[in-house]
Structures are given as C-alpha cells and as structure tokens.
Amino acid sequence: MRERLWARVHGRVQGVGFRWHVLRRAQALELSGWVRNRADGSIEVLAEGPRNVLIQLLDALRRGPAAARVIRVEESWSEAWLQQVGFEVRD
C-alpha cells in the first residue's frame, strides 16, 4: 500500500546541496513526489511510496548531506493520492 510522507527539514539545509541529496535518494528508492526550498530557510518534501521505503527517505532527511546541519524534521503521514510519476526538484 502506498502512503504519503510530508516533511519539513529545519537547520542549515539551503545552499548545501540538500535538495539534490533528497532527489538522488528518492529516485534510488523509486519514490514519487518533490522537494523544494521554503522562504523561511527550510526544505519541504512530499513523497509517496511504500511506508518502509519512505522511512528510508526520512532517515536520509534526518542526516542530510555532509555540509548540512539538520536541527529538526517535522513529519506528517497520510494516504497517497499523487498521480505524479517520478521525483523532482521544485523552485
């Protein structure tokens, strides 16, 4: 069963390759969704797929790339409903 993970990552997460880190991980995990910068300096992620795979993405969000410093990750779970195939970086 597909589920949806919404997450917002806070800390030093913009300007350090975080979106590309998420993109590569999500594509490797064959998830659907997107990642984008927020005006407040956080990163927002919406991903859909099997829960066990989404948990792997959530772990990657908590670690981030080497140059990032993640302070906290907000998360919310719900049923999947995107019709999108693939994962993308949004502006």
Buried (B, 14 or more C-beta within 10 A) or exposed (E): EBBBBBBBBBBBBBEBBBBEBBBBBBEEBEBBBBBBBEEEEBBBBBBBBBEEBBEBBBEBBEEBBEEBEBEEBEBEEEEBEEEEEEBBEEE
